[in-house]
Amino acid sequence: MSLALEHLVAGTQIPFAGSRVTVVSPELAARFQPGDHLLVEQVSGELLLIPVADRQAATTAIERAQMAFTEIAGASDQAITTFFDLFAQRLEDPKCWSLIEAANLADIDRAKARGRSTTRLLADERMRLDMIAGLRAWRDAPTSRGKVISCVEHDGWKVEQVVSPLGIVAFVFEGRPNVFADAAGVLRTGNTAVLRIGSDALGTARAIVTHALNPALKDSGLPDGAVSLVDSVNHAAGWAMFADRRLSLAVARGSGHAVSQLGSIAQQAGTAVSLHGTGGAWLVADRHADAKRFAAVVRNSLDRKVCNTLNVCLIHRERAAELVPLFLAALRQAGAARGQSCKLHIVAGSEAIVPLDWQAATVSVYRAEGYQDEAQVELLPEDRLGQEWEWEETPEVSLKIIDDIDAAVELFNKFSPQFTVSLISEDDQTQERFFNAVNAPFVGNGVTRWVDGQYALNKPELGLSNWENGRLFARSAILSGDGVFTIRSRMTQNDLTVKR
């Protein structure tokens, strides 16, 4: 017989991960109210309190998505196509967009008042056009729902392998307001979506739902709730959503501990996950590097801060005297292009290669809380090479001098988030050896900013996965809407005399 948890007692030991225990704190015990849920994250043992209101917000959105999934099975592919077209038209409509824009400006004002970053929060014209382009890409994409991908013929009968919808896909996004175009892509293959967006962008998200998404669903004849928003400002709503066993796939986008935590919650519920977590691209220049290519790659990989922006550069010692000045010049150019200075972290032991005027300089660095005067060059311990610099406007990178390509591979595999890396080398054998040895899902020989589903594969991306938690089974690290499916087997018997 199971009993409902009515209260918590400070000091209570709660087991997790088999043989370990975590302890209820006085603060957690005081916060707990009847009806709240307590979740034990099985990797860290962290106790997560889910208030009843946040649990209900997640449950309501998932129930709507579950009902919609049943209904959308009977919807035509043309209805789904129409939805994407109408959604894009609504965003294109000046009156509709002005309402969304007003909500976005209010979000930005609230975020600034709290000292929060607004770099990715602004719903500007570029973001609007990207959303519209993404939705129209899904409109024009061929449908794979019901597609027969193989057929095995037997005497008197056959078995077909058929692409079918997977189910409910849950998303937790960082504070970017353009995520609906990404999440809605799962409808192309007959899935439904439920998503939580960061509190900074929640007002914008509500406006998009009210003025564009829901009208497009209604006018296309698709069920209400096919794309549902978990309407809560609290992280606990995301925990509740990812702990729900009705999900078929959980997608967490963002960075750091929050993403790892969400992934662990979904995995312990038995749900497949797509995680990004820590980002930051690595660039390696070996002894065969072309100097002109190297300089161009550095400059063009620092245009703005996203997950695939250059974060760590490794330069072969034999070429350091030539390439480091080019690296520093490109870094300075990237800052100047934004009306900013730049910031360098040099791994201890490599600092002699950096000019003294750089090491002595103080620069104004734009942080989330505003401009701060900082040393332009700071020493960095080698074991912190994997730290992603979440810069706002002032380009910020790490640099280390290496002795050979094997050292670069070892450093990347040990310290990086195992996400993306580029090797600048004119030697084909070195490129092949590097590709085989480095543990990354994305490997190139040029600009790091190519790692983007819409840019690289010409279709909207639902999420990028690094390999911090291991390689992915039978799929690319780029998750796209038409990649969210299952395979069903259908038998057709023509000869009634067939028996086993």
N, C-alpha and C positions, 0 to 999 in steps of 0.2 A: 504494500500500500504506500502511495506517495503522498507527501504532505506539502502544502504550500509554505514557502519561506516567508515568515512574518516579520522577522527582525534579525539583526546581526549583533553579535557580541564581540566587542574589541578584544583582541588577543586570541581569538579562535584560529586554530591551525586548519588550513584547508589543503588537502593533498592535490598534487598535479603531476603530470608526466610520470606517473607510476610510483616513484619513491621520494619525491620532493614535496615540500610543504611551503605554503605562503601564509601570511598572518593578516587577519583583518585589523586594519588600523582604527583608532578611535574616530578619526574624521570620517572614514567610510561607514562605520557603524552608525554615526550620528546622521548621516545623509540618507541612509536606507529608509524607505517607506514601504508599507504593505502594498503589494502589487508590482514593485520594482523587480527587476531581474538582476542576478549576479552572474557574470560570465568570467570563467577562469581561462585566461589565455595560456595555452598549454606549453608554449616555448619558454616564456619568461616567468610565468606564474603570476602575472599582473592581474589584479582583480578589477573588473570593469563593471561599473554600476550603470544599468540601463533603466532610467526612469520609465514609468508606465506610459507616459505621454509619448516618449520617443519610440518605444516599442510599438505602440498603437499606430503611430505615423508610418512606420516601416511595414507593419502588418497590413494596413489599409492599402498601401500602394502595391504590395505584392499580391494581395487578393484581387485587386483590379486587373493586374497584369495576368494573373492566372485565368480569370474569366475571359479576358480578351484573347488569350492564347487558344482557348477552346473555340471561340467564335471566329478567329482569323483563319482557322483551318478551312472554313467554308468561303472565305473571301477570294475573289479572283485576283490573278496577278495584275490585271489592269487596274483594279481598285488600289492596289499597293502603289503602282506606278503613278496613279492620279494623286495619291496622298503626297508623294515627294514633290510633285509639280506644284500642288496647291500650297504646300508649306513654303517652297521657294518663292512663290508669287506673293505670299503674305509678307515675307521678309523684304521683298522688293518694293512693296507698297509704301510710299512715303508716310502716309498717315499711321499705318501700323508700326513702321520703324520708329517714328517719332515718339510713340508711347514706350517702346522698348528702350530707346535712347534715354528718355527721361528717367526711367527706372535705373538704368545703368549709371547715370550721373549721380543719382542719389546713393547708389551702392558705393561709388568711388568716394563721395564725401564722407560717408560713414567709415569707410576703411581708413581714410587719411586721418580722421579724428581719433582712430584707435591706434595710429602709428603702424598701420599695415601696408604691405607692398601693394601697389596698384599697377605694376608693370604689365601683367597679363589680364587685368580686369577690364580695361577699356574696350568697349564694343565700338570700335571705330569703323570707318568705311571699308578698310581692308578686311577686317574680321567679318563684316556683313557679306562682302563679296565672296569670301572663302566659304561661308556657310551656304550661300546660295549655290555656288559651284559644286559643293559637296552633295547637296540634296539633288541637284540635277544630274550629277554623276550616278547617283543611285536610281534616279528616274530612268536613265538610259541604259543602265546595266542589265545584261541578260539575266533572266531568272534561272535559278538552279533548283528551285523547289520542284520536286517530282522528277528530276532528271535521272535517267537510267545511266549509271556510270559503267556497268558491266553486266554481262548476261552469260550464264553457263547453261548450255543446252544439253538435255538428257533425252533418252528415248521416251517420248510421250509427255515430257514436262520440262520446265525450265525454271531457273532461279535468277531473278534480277536484283541488282544492288541499286537502291533508290535513295537519292538525296532527300532528306526530310528535315523539318524544323527541329531545333534542339529543345527549346522551351523558353523559360524566363531568364533573361540576362540582366544581371545587376551591375550597376556602375557606381563607383564613388570617384568623383572628379575633384580636382583642385578648383580654386576660385576663378575659373575661366567661363565666360558666359556663352561660348559658342559650341558647347558640347552636345547640344541636342541634335545637331546635324550629324555628329559622329554616332551617338547612341541610336538614333532612328534608323541607322543603316541595317540593324539586325532584322527589321521588318521585311527587308528584301527577300529573305529566305523563310519568312513566316514565323519568326520569333517575336516575342514581346520584350519590352525593356522597362526597367525600373531604375531610377537613378537618384543619387543624392549629390548635390553640388555644394561646395564650400560656402560658409555663411556670408562671406564677402560678396558673392555673386548671386545670392538667393533672390533678391528683389528683381534682378534682371531675369533670372530663370522663371520666376512667377509670371513676369510680363510676357515672356516668349510663349509660355504655356497658354496663357489667357488669350493673347492676341494673334498667335500664329499656329501653334501646334494643335490645340484642341479644335479650332475651326477647320483646320485641314483634315483632321481625323473625321469629323462629323460630315463634312461636305464630300469626302471620298467614300463614305459608307463603311469605314473601318470602325471597330469597336472602341468605345471610350475606355481609356486605360491601356491601350496598346503601347503607349509610352507614358509612364507615370513618374511624377516627381514626388520624392519623399520630402514633405514640406516641414522641415525642421532645421534649426540652426545648430543643433548639437551633434557632436561627433558620435554620441551614443546611438543616434538613429542609424548611422552607418554600421555600427557594430551589430545592432539588432537585425538589420537587413542582411548582412553577410552571414549571420548565424542561422538564417532561415533555411531549412533543408529543402524547401520547394524550388530553390534556385537551381538552374542547370549550369550556369557559368557566372563567376564573379570577376569583375574587371576593376582593378584599382589603379588609378593614375595619379601621379604626384611624385613625392620623393620621401626618402628617409624612413623613420620609425613608423609613421602612421600607415604607410603602405605595407610594410612587413607585418605589422600588427593585424591589419585587415585581412591579409592573405592567410595568416595563421588561423584567424577566426573561421574563415570560409573552409579551409582545409580540414579543421577539426570537426566541422559539420558535414564533411564528405563532399564538398562542392569543388569542382574544378576551378582553377583560378588563372587569371592572366595578370601578372604584376609587372610594374615598372620599377618603382623604388628609386634608388640612387641613379642619377644620370651623369653626364659629363664625358666628353669624347677625349680620347688619347691620340696623340700624333707622335710618330717615331721617324726620325731622320737618320738613316744609316750612312755608312761611308760612301755609298754609291748614290747619294741623294743629288738631285738636280737643284741647284740653289734657287733658280728662278721659280720652279714649281713649288719648292718649299715655302718661299716667301708669299706666293699667291695663296697657297692653301691656308697658311696661318691667318692672313688678312681676311680671307673670305669665310673662315670658320668662326669669326668673332663679330659678326654683324649685329647679333642680339643674343640675349641669354634665353636659351631653351635647353632641353635635355641633351641635344646633340651638338651643342656649342663646344668648341675646343676648351678643355679644362686642364690637361696635362700634356706637356711636350717633353720628349726625350731626344737628345741630340748626341750622336756619336762623337766621342772625344777627338778623333782625328779631324773632324770637320767643325768643331766647336768655334774655333777662331773666326771662321768664315760665316757660319750659319747663325750664331748667337746674335751678332749685330743685326742681321736680317730679321730675326725673330723679334728683337726688341723694337726695331723700326716698324714692323707690321703691327705689333701690339699698340704702339703709340699712335699709329694711323687709325686703328680701330677705335681708340678712345676719341681722337680728334674728330672723327666722322660723327660722333654723337655729342660733340661739344664738351668732352670729358677728358680727364687724365686717364691713367691706367695703373694697375696694381699687379705686382709680381711676387710670387712665393718661390723661393729658390731652396732646393733641398740642401741641407747642411752637407758640406763637402764639395759643392759645386759653385759656391758663391764667388770664387776667385775669377770666374769667367765674366761676371757682371761688372760693368764699369763703375768706378767709385762714385761718379756723379749720380748714378741711379741709386746706389746704396745709401747715399747721404741725403737724398731728396725727400721732402715731405709733400704730399699731394692731397687734394680735396677729393674724397671718395663719396659717391652718392649711395647711401644706404636707405633701407625702408623708412627709417626715422629721420632722414634728411642727410645733408652733407656733414662729413666728418673729416678732420685732418688726420692723416695716417702716414706712416712711413711707406714710401713707394715700394720698397723691397723688404720682405720679411723672410726669415729663415723658417724652413718647414722640416720637421722630422720625416725621415723616409717612410715610416709606417703610417703617415697621414697623407700619402700621395693620392689615395682614393677619395679624399674629401672633395665634394662638389661645391664649387664657389657659386652660390646663388646671388650673383650680382644684379643690381638694378639697372644702372646706366653706365657704370664704370667697369670696363672689361677687366677681368681678373683671372689669372692663370698660374699654373705651377710649372717649374722647369727643373730638369735634372740632366746631368751629363752622364752618359753610359759608355762602357768599354766595348760592347759588341751587341749584336742583335739578340743573342741568347739572353743577355742581361735584360733587354727590353721585354722579351717574352716573359721572363721570370717575374719582373716587376708588375707587368700587366696582370698576369694570372694570379698573383698573390694579393695585390692591393687594390686593383680597380674593381668597379661594380660589374665587370665583365659584360660590357655593353657594346661600345663601338670603338674601333681603332683604325687608323690609317698609317700605312708605311710609305714613306717617300724614299724610293730606291729605284734605280734604273736597271737593276740586276734581276732578271726574271727568276732565276733559281732562288735568290733570297726571298723574293715575293712569295714563291710557292712554299718554301720552308716556313716562312712566317705564318702564312695562312693555315698550314697544317698544325702549327704548334700553339698558336694563340687561342685562348678559350673565349671567343666572342662570337655572338650571332651576326654581327655586322662588321665586315672587314673591307677596307678600300685602299686606294692608292692616291687619294686626292682629298678634296674638301670633306669635312666631317658632317656637314649639314645636309647631306643627301639622305640621312636616316630618318625618313618620314614616309608613311604609307601612301599618302596622297601624292607626294612629290615623286617618290620612287616607283610606285606601282600604278599610278594614275587612278586611284580609288581611295575614298575616305578611310581613314585609319581609326580603329577603335582603341588601340593601345599598342605600345611597344614593350616588349619584355626584355629585361636584361637576364643574365644567367647567374645572378647572385644565389639563387636557390636551385641551380642545376639546369641542365639542358631540357628542352621541351620535347615532348613525345609527338612525333609525326606531324609537326607543323612549324611554320616559320615564326620568328619572333615578332613579325608584324601581324597583328590580328585585325582582320577586316570583316565587315558585315557579312559578306558572302562566304566567309570562312567559318561561320557559326552554324553548324549543321550536324546531324547524325546520319548514319546510314542504316536503312531498313532493308530487309530481304523479303522479296515477294515471289511466291511460287505460283506458277500457272500450269495446270495440268490439262493436257489435251486428250490423252489416252486413258479412258476409265479403267482399263485392265491393269494399269501400273499399280504395283504394291511394293512395300518395302521388302 
